[in-house]
Amino acid sequence: MPDPLLGRPRWARLVPHDDTATDPSAGFDLVSLTPGPAGSVSLSLGTLSIDFDPAQDGRVNQVVVEVWDEDTERALLRLIGPDVLRLDRGRPGLRRSVPPDEQALDPEAPQPAAPLGVTDASPDLYRLALTIDRADSPGLFADERAALWLQAGVLAHRTGVDDRVPRLAPTLAAAIRRLARRPAVEPLLLDPAAARVLLEVCADARQLFPERLAELGRIRDRALAASERVSDDDAGFDDHPDVGAASSLLAPDSLPLLAAPSHLEITTGSADECVVVLHGWGLRAHGWWVRAFRASDRLPIGVAPVRFEDGVAVGTLLVAPRHWSDLWVDVVDDAGSPRPSVRAAHLRAAVAAGQRAAAAQRRGDLGEAGLEWGTCAVHHAAAGDDDRSRAAQALEGGPAIGSQPGRRSGTATSPAPDAVQLVGDHLRLV
């Protein structure tokens, strides 16, 4: 997961790549708010990329334009709306508006542009960014990743950007082959809730891709079988309850986006064994590593692969007893990745919790969302970012993203009848 950006909210402004450039085709950035408590998800569309706030339905944090031309202008108008051009009624990329804190020094300075974050982008474009971001997350089964790319293909086609999304065509074709290649009686390796969403995706795909009707029919049948699954025993899912508060030995950013730290347990084996148990991971053990560091200086102490043992994912480290009082453990998909500082680790953990909270809000699970926003606030505070901590606290009791106000049932808010559910919001690592 990329490091979240740091800084305070700032006014929208045009930022040329080269401040001395006079060529109207020079690239530029449209910058509004730095990422909120849930960070940003970025969507690359050829000559431009758009950063969305996952916790704000359709809010744009930033647009980066590599080359300005008529095609790019038409794309921005169609995808984001006319407010983009309101930022500068001259040729984009040739001047900046002045932030409010600089205006006091220059009364003649132009007024700041309206924050780009107030502009709602195409809802399907926002969903496409979320779906591709989740598809690139580590820790997914092949069927899960393929289901995400199938929904990404539907969203991209509906938004009219299928020719701008890198690697979409070959990845979509491979995803369809993957999901359809087995007998229709064999369920997909998907959580039942995600399989139900995939059924809706298949219905849309059959309208958009009539040349793939036979394959999509097999995918629909396999998704239906997965949606009716009663037992998760053969699917790699394990409804093991939380083990309680995360261990103090666990680095706060050590788990991937979909997993919560409360599903990981650290115990001692023999005198020099540190045993890391990942409850519910089951068949996902392949490709992950547990690592031990000295907490005081991040000096590596040990590393071991996570293995599948008696239905549980386990990693066993050999750690000398003298290190137990100064020990940090993490779980990563790249054993060679550097161990970040404590502050950066809390920021990464805060963004991960915020994105789990946003996913829970989109599916209407306000109870889970509130817990994750609380976790997000704690980590931002530990990182010294009081602004984002307060922002996360304010979101704890918020409505479901894309919901109809007041339509609550217990701890959940029902999504609007026309709300598009995302496969990625219903996946689970545990």
Secondary structure as GFF3:
##gff-version 3
##sequence-region A 1 430
A	DSSP	beta_strand	13	16	.	.	.	ID=ss1
A	DSSP	beta_strand	28	31	.	.	.	ID=ss2
A	DSSP	beta_strand	41	45	.	.	.	ID=ss3
A	DSSP	beta_strand	48	52	.	.	.	ID=ss4
A	DSSP	beta_strand	60	65	.	.	.	ID=ss5
A	DSSP	alpha_helix	70	79	.	.	.	ID=ss6
A	DSSP	alpha_helix	83	86	.	.	.	ID=ss7
A	DSSP	alpha_helix	100	103	.	.	.	ID=ss8
A	DSSP	three_ten_helix	116	118	.	.	.	ID=ss9
A	DSSP	alpha_helix	123	135	.	.	.	ID=ss10
A	DSSP	alpha_helix	142	159	.	.	.	ID=ss11
A	DSSP	alpha_helix	168	180	.	.	.	ID=ss12
A	DSSP	alpha_helix	192	208	.	.	.	ID=ss13
A	DSSP	three_ten_helix	210	212	.	.	.	ID=ss14
A	DSSP	alpha_helix	213	227	.	.	.	ID=ss15
A	DSSP	three_ten_helix	261	263	.	.	.	ID=ss16
A	DSSP	beta_strand	264	268	.	.	.	ID=ss17
A	DSSP	beta_strand	273	278	.	.	.	ID=ss18
A	DSSP	three_ten_helix	282	285	.	.	.	ID=ss19
A	DSSP	beta_strand	289	294	.	.	.	ID=ss20
A	DSSP	beta_strand	300	305	.	.	.	ID=ss21
A	DSSP	beta_strand	307	309	.	.	.	ID=ss22
A	DSSP	beta_strand	312	318	.	.	.	ID=ss23
A	DSSP	three_ten_helix	321	326	.	.	.	ID=ss24
A	DSSP	beta_strand	327	332	.	.	.	ID=ss25
A	DSSP	alpha_helix	342	362	.	.	.	ID=ss26
A	DSSP	alpha_helix	366	382	.	.	.	ID=ss27
A	DSSP	alpha_helix	386	395	.	.	.	ID=ss28
A	DSSP	beta_strand	403	409	.	.	.	ID=ss29
A	DSSP	beta_strand	412	415	.	.	.	ID=ss30
A	DSSP	three_ten_helix	423	426	.	.	.	ID=ss31
###
